[in-house]
């Protein structure tokens, strides 16, 4: 009697078919896994390429903005200078009005007020022989005031006091006066004097 475990042609064919089916299934599984990984890698590559292109576009935009800023830098600088000059001239008008008002209040008539443009860039103020720096953002300009002489002595004192107490910080750099010798002037005002033009240093922001 033959053993039940004997390898017969039919059993061999069945075994071969089973092995082939297993290998086929394994191949399908390996193919699917490989295809999935390839697809995922392709998507990641496309996303990275899109991100790189977007980043490159941003860099180009930034470079374009930088070029525009460089091209407009001169225009911006000129505009700032115009604003600064306009502000300074507005200060000049206010300073003239203040000085004239103080003179009128003191009973003094002014002939002229002029400004030394070179002094607008002064970075320090001088008191006697000592020079001290101005605070940041503060500029100094010098106004020269010419009077219509003769002037009353007390009036010039009131005028100088008003200047140094003004809203604009003002400093009278010096006053040169002489006693009037004109009999007519002294008859009208015993305290009549002649005052030379005075320089006033004005500090502005």
Secondary structure, DSSP 8 states (H G I E B T S, - for coil): ---TT---HHHHHHHHHHHHHHHHHHHHHHHHHHHHHHHHHHHHHHHHHHHHHHHHHHHHHHHHHHHHHHHHHHHHHHHHHHHHHHHHHHHHHHHHHHHHHHHHHHT--EEEEEEEGGGGGB-EEEETTEEEE--TT-EEEEEEEEE-S-EEHHHHHHHHHHHHTSSSEEEE----EEE---HHHHHH-TTEEEE--EEEEEEE-
